[in-house]
Amino acid sequence: MFELSEEHRMLQDLVAKFIDRDVMPLEKAVLAREMSGQKSALSAEEEEVLLGKCRELGLWGLDVPEEFGGANLPTVALIGVYEEQARTCVPFTFPPDSPNLHMLMAVCNPEQRKKYLEPYARGEAQSAIAISEPGAGGDPAGMITRAVKNGDDWVINGRKIWVSRVPQADFVIVMARTGEGKRHEGVTAFIVERGTKGFNIEREIPMLGGQRTYELTFDDCRIPGSQLLGQEGRGFAPMQLRLTVRRLQIGAWCIGMTRRALDMMIEHAKQRVTFGQRLADRQAIQWWIAEAAMKIHACRLMVYDAAAKSDAGKDVRTEASMVKLYGTEMATETIDHAMQTFGAMGVAKELPLQLMAQKVRTMRVYEGPSEVHRMVIARRLLQDRR
């Protein structure tokens, strides 16, 4: 039976207090921006204050190696951090964003380590990753963006879409095809710096929940050979590592969101009276509450099991797919039940529920849509049985 250590429980408690005291009060401003059609984001001043608090509390570089000034915490410790973080609709992430960090740590060479990884690990640089393409969203192996060797340089041509955090990114990890192999073979990772000639932000795409993604084009984008990340033609596995880290993170986020929705549903059901009876005394509401509590418990066990296996060096791609699939569908259902419990107020822009519902709806698509994860889980199980 998995049990979190006292040290890691104390970390989760610290993060919970930080979220309640410093982040939750900013929800009203974030919701107001989303209501007016702006990004559901923090202002630069608000974010700077929170980052300062993180430094004071030691909530910085939690999974960054100690040699870069980080805490080098295992995945099991981070799950509780992500869970608490997701209880609020305020979009704040403890720097640096973990998935790209782990991909860089896995494959960067000494020069890239100094130029990109170390500043990123210290929170002094930001990054994005460009995987999806207009004709190959849920199937990254179907990408056609191509990088061709030209002397000592690489020249990239193609188009990427649904890329997050592009405007503030100092560099983008770009996945492109370099070989003639089909599917996974021949996919290579490159680092493209902001401002590189031929690298263009084609358009901003407004998404649900006030979020934004971007479409990028690469028009004879020439980069030095030193910008190749990892080995030529072997970029798919490091990309999968990065996706696995994010999928476990999503599972923890879904637990946090579901907890918040359940807490709001319980509080409202105990107070709201309709037709002479409290909502809390109605069987339909009681069953929603019981279902949510059971699923949170099940999902948390799934996430910690996958995290512990990952820390032990095991391949958890299947578990990560299960976590991502189960967590997003759990959160979707519980948030919807919470909105229904609140009635008209549940679908009002004033409450965080509607923003949480929109965010989890996008989660069912990005980092692999639910249908693809079902297919992958089944395919791996069928292969194992052979």
C-alpha positions in Angstrom: 0.0 0.0 0.0 1.4 3.4 -1.0 1.8 6.0 1.7 3.2 9.5 1.3 6.2 10.3 3.5 5.8 12.9 6.3 8.2 15.3 4.4 6.1 15.1 1.3 2.8 15.6 3.2 4.3 18.7 4.8 5.1 20.0 1.3 1.6 19.4 0.2 0.3 21.3 3.3 2.6 24.2 2.5 1.4 24.4 -1.0 -2.3 24.2 0.1 -1.8 27.1 2.4 0.0 29.1 -0.3 -2.9 28.4 -2.7 -5.6 29.4 -0.1 -3.8 32.5 1.1 -2.1 33.9 -2.0 -3.7 32.4 -5.1 -7.4 31.9 -4.4 -8.0 35.7 -3.8 -6.9 36.3 -7.4 -9.8 34.2 -8.8 -12.2 37.2 -9.0 -9.8 39.2 -11.2 -9.1 36.2 -13.5 -12.8 35.4 -13.9 -13.5 39.1 -14.7 -10.9 39.0 -17.4 -12.3 35.8 -18.9 -15.8 37.3 -18.8 -14.7 40.3 -20.8 -13.1 38.1 -23.5 -9.6 38.5 -22.4 -7.1 35.8 -21.5 -7.9 34.0 -18.2 -4.5 35.0 -17.0 -2.7 36.8 -14.2 -1.3 40.3 -14.8 2.5 40.6 -14.9 2.3 42.3 -11.5 0.2 39.6 -9.9 2.4 36.8 -11.3 5.6 38.6 -10.1 4.2 38.7 -6.5 3.3 35.0 -6.6 6.8 34.1 -7.9 8.3 36.1 -5.1 6.3 34.2 -2.6 7.4 30.9 -4.2 11.0 31.9 -3.8 10.4 32.8 -0.1 8.7 29.5 0.6 11.1 27.4 -1.3 8.5 26.4 -3.9 10.9 26.8 -6.8 12.5 24.2 -9.1 10.8 21.4 -7.1 11.9 18.7 -9.6 15.0 20.5 -10.8 18.4 18.7 -10.0 20.2 20.1 -7.0 23.2 21.1 -9.2 20.9 23.7 -10.8 19.6 24.9 -7.4 16.5 22.8 -7.3 15.0 20.4 -4.8 15.2 17.3 -7.0 11.9 16.0 -5.6 10.5 12.7 -6.9 7.3 12.5 -8.9 5.3 11.2 -5.9 6.1 14.4 -4.0 5.0 16.5 -6.9 1.6 14.9 -7.3 0.3 16.5 -4.1 1.7 19.9 -5.3 -0.1 19.7 -8.6 -3.3 18.5 -6.9 -3.4 21.6 -4.6 -2.5 23.9 -7.4 -5.5 22.8 -9.4 -8.0 23.6 -6.7 -8.1 27.1 -8.1 -8.9 28.3 -11.6 -6.1 30.8 -11.4 -3.5 29.7 -14.0 -0.3 29.6 -12.0 2.5 27.1 -12.4 5.4 26.6 -10.1 8.5 27.2 -12.4 9.8 25.7 -14.4 7.2 23.8 -16.4 8.1 20.1 -15.7 7.6 18.3 -19.0 10.0 20.3 -21.2 12.5 20.3 -18.3 12.6 16.5 -18.3 12.9 16.2 -22.0 15.8 18.6 -22.0 17.5 16.8 -19.1 17.2 13.5 -21.0 18.8 14.5 -24.3 20.6 17.9 -24.3 24.4 17.9 -24.8 26.8 19.9 -22.6 26.5 23.1 -24.8 22.7 23.0 -24.8 22.7 22.2 -21.1 24.6 25.5 -20.4 22.7 27.6 -22.9 19.1 26.3 -22.5 18.6 23.8 -19.7 20.4 25.7 -16.9 18.6 29.0 -17.4 15.3 27.2 -17.9 15.8 25.2 -14.7 16.6 28.4 -12.8 13.4 30.0 -14.0 15.3 32.5 -16.1 14.0 31.3 -19.4 10.7 30.0 -20.8 10.0 27.4 -23.5 7.3 25.9 -25.6 7.0 22.7 -27.6 5.6 22.3 -31.2 4.4 18.8 -31.9 0.9 18.9 -33.5 0.2 19.8 -37.1 -3.0 20.8 -39.0 -3.2 17.3 -40.5 -1.7 15.3 -37.6 -3.1 16.5 -34.3 -3.7 13.3 -32.3 -1.2 11.3 -34.3 2.2 13.0 -33.8 3.9 10.3 -35.8 2.0 11.5 -38.8 3.8 14.9 -38.9 5.2 16.1 -42.2 7.2 19.2 -41.1 10.6 18.5 -42.4 14.2 19.4 -41.5 16.9 19.0 -44.1 20.6 19.1 -43.5 22.3 22.0 -45.5 26.0 22.2 -44.8 26.5 22.6 -41.1 22.9 23.9 -40.7 19.4 22.5 -40.6 16.6 24.1 -42.7 13.0 23.6 -41.3 9.9 23.9 -43.4 6.4 23.2 -42.2 3.5 24.2 -40.0 2.7 23.6 -36.4 -0.6 24.3 -34.5 -2.0 24.3 -30.9 1.2 25.4 -29.4 0.9 27.1 -26.0 3.0 29.8 -24.4 4.7 30.9 -27.6 4.8 34.7 -27.1 6.8 34.5 -23.9 8.9 31.5 -24.9 12.6 32.2 -25.3 12.9 29.0 -27.4 10.6 26.4 -28.9 11.3 22.6 -29.1 10.2 21.8 -32.6 9.6 18.2 -33.7 10.3 17.6 -37.4 10.8 14.7 -39.7 14.4 14.2 -40.9 14.3 10.6 -42.3 12.3 8.6 -44.7 11.1 6.1 -42.1 7.4 5.8 -41.4 5.6 6.5 -38.1 8.1 7.0 -35.3 11.3 6.6 -37.3 13.0 9.8 -38.5 11.3 12.2 -36.0 13.9 14.6 -34.6 13.8 17.4 -32.1 15.3 20.9 -32.6 15.7 24.0 -30.5 14.5 27.1 -32.4 15.1 30.4 -30.6 12.6 33.3 -30.6 13.4 35.7 -33.4 15.0 33.2 -35.7 14.5 34.1 -39.4 11.8 32.0 -41.0 10.1 31.2 -37.7 6.7 32.9 -37.7 3.8 33.2 -35.3 1.0 32.8 -37.9 -1.9 33.4 -35.7 -3.3 33.4 -32.2 -6.1 30.9 -31.6 -8.6 31.7 -28.8 -9.5 28.5 -26.9 -12.1 27.6 -24.3 -11.7 29.1 -20.9 -9.9 32.2 -22.1 -6.8 30.2 -23.1 -4.7 30.8 -26.2 -2.7 28.6 -28.5 -0.8 29.5 -31.6 -0.2 28.4 -35.2 3.5 28.5 -36.3 5.1 28.4 -39.7 8.6 27.5 -40.6 9.7 29.0 -44.0 13.2 28.0 -44.8 14.0 28.4 -41.1 17.8 27.9 -40.9 19.3 26.9 -37.6 22.8 25.8 -36.7 23.6 22.1 -36.4 24.2 22.6 -32.7 20.4 23.2 -32.3 19.6 19.5 -32.9 18.3 18.2 -29.6 19.3 14.6 -28.9 20.0 12.2 -31.8 18.9 12.6 -35.3 15.8 10.4 -36.1 15.4 9.5 -32.5 13.2 12.3 -31.1 10.0 10.3 -30.6 11.1 8.6 -27.4 12.2 11.8 -25.6 8.9 13.4 -26.8 7.0 10.5 -25.3 8.8 11.0 -22.0 7.7 14.6 -22.0 4.1 13.6 -22.8 4.2 11.0 -19.9 5.3 13.6 -17.4 2.4 15.9 -18.5 -0.2 13.2 -18.4 0.6 12.3 -14.8 0.5 16.0 -14.0 -2.9 16.2 -15.7 -4.1 13.4 -13.5 -3.2 15.3 -10.4 -4.7 18.5 -11.7 -8.0 16.6 -12.3 -8.0 15.4 -8.7 -7.6 19.0 -7.5 -10.3 20.3 -9.7 -12.7 17.5 -8.8 -12.0 18.1 -5.1 -12.9 21.8 -5.5 -16.1 21.0 -7.4 -17.1 18.4 -4.7 -16.4 20.8 -1.9 -18.6 23.5 -3.6 -21.3 21.0 -4.3 -21.4 19.8 -0.7 -21.4 23.3 0.8 -24.2 24.4 -1.5 -26.3 21.3 -1.1 -26.3 21.7 2.7 -27.6 25.3 2.4 -29.9 25.2 -0.5 -33.6 24.3 0.2 -36.0 23.5 -2.7 -39.7 22.5 -2.2 -39.1 22.4 1.5 -36.2 20.0 1.5 -32.4 20.5 1.5 -30.6 19.4 -1.7 -28.3 17.5 0.7 -31.2 15.3 1.6 -32.1 14.4 -2.0 -30.9 11.0 -3.2 -29.7 12.3 -6.6 -27.3 14.8 -5.0 -26.1 12.2 -2.4 -25.2 9.8 -5.2 -23.3 12.5 -7.1 -21.3 13.2 -3.9 -20.6 9.6 -3.3 -19.6 8.9 -6.9 -17.2 11.9 -6.9 -15.6 10.9 -3.6 -15.1 7.3 -4.8 -13.6 8.4 -8.1 -11.2 10.9 -6.4 -10.0 8.1 -4.2 -9.5 5.7 -7.2 -7.8 8.4 -9.3 -5.4 9.4 -6.6 -4.4 5.8 -6.1 -3.9 5.5 -9.9 -1.8 8.6 -10.0 0.4 7.7 -7.1 0.9 4.2 -8.4 2.1 5.5 -11.7 4.3 8.1 -10.0 6.0 5.6 -7.8 6.6 3.3 -10.8 8.0 6.2 -12.7 10.4 7.1 -9.8 11.5 3.5 -9.9 12.5 3.8 -13.5 9.7 1.7 -14.9 7.9 2.4 -18.2 4.5 4.0 -17.2 3.2 5.0 -20.6 0.2 2.8 -20.3 -0.5 3.9 -16.7 -0.1 7.6 -17.8 -2.7 7.0 -20.5 -5.1 5.5 -18.0 -4.5 8.4 -15.6 -5.1 11.0 -18.2 -8.2 9.4 -19.5 -9.8 8.5 -16.2 -8.9 11.8 -14.5 -10.3 14.1 -17.2 -13.5 12.2 -17.5 -13.9 12.1 -13.7 -13.4 15.9 -13.5 -15.8 16.5 -16.4 -18.5 14.5 -14.7 -18.1 16.0 -11.2 -17.8 19.6 -12.3 -20.9 19.1 -14.4 -22.8 17.7 -11.4 -21.6 20.6 -9.3 -22.9 23.1 -11.9 -26.2 21.3 -12.0 -26.5 21.4 -8.2 -26.0 25.2 -8.2 -28.7 25.6 -10.9 -28.6 28.9 -12.8 -25.7 30.1 -10.7 -23.7 27.1 -11.7 -23.6 28.3 -15.3 -22.9 31.9 -14.4 -19.6 33.4 -15.3 -19.1 34.6 -11.7 -18.3 31.1 -10.3 -15.1 29.2 -11.1 -17.0 26.1 -12.1 -17.7 27.3 -15.6 -14.0 28.1 -16.2 -12.9 24.7 -14.7 -15.4 23.0 -17.0 -14.0 24.7 -20.0 -10.4 23.9 -19.0 -11.1 20.2 -18.4 -12.9 20.0 -21.7 -9.7 21.1 -23.4 -7.7 18.5 -21.4 -9.8 15.7 -22.9 -8.3 16.8 -26.3 -4.7 17.9 -25.7 -1.8 15.5 -24.7 -3.8 12.9 -26.6 -7.6 12.8 -27.0 -9.5 10.3 -24.9 -10.3 8.1 -27.9 -6.6 7.7 -28.8 -5.7 6.8 -25.2 -8.4 4.1 -25.2 -7.0 2.7 -28.4 -3.4 2.8 -27.1 -4.3 1.1 -23.8 -6.2 -1.7 -25.6 -3.5 -2.1 -28.2 -0.8 -2.5 -25.5 -2.9 -5.0 -23.5 -3.6 -7.0 -26.6 0.1 -7.1 -27.5 1.0 -8.2 -24.0 -1.4 -11.1 -24.2 0.4 -12.4 -27.2 
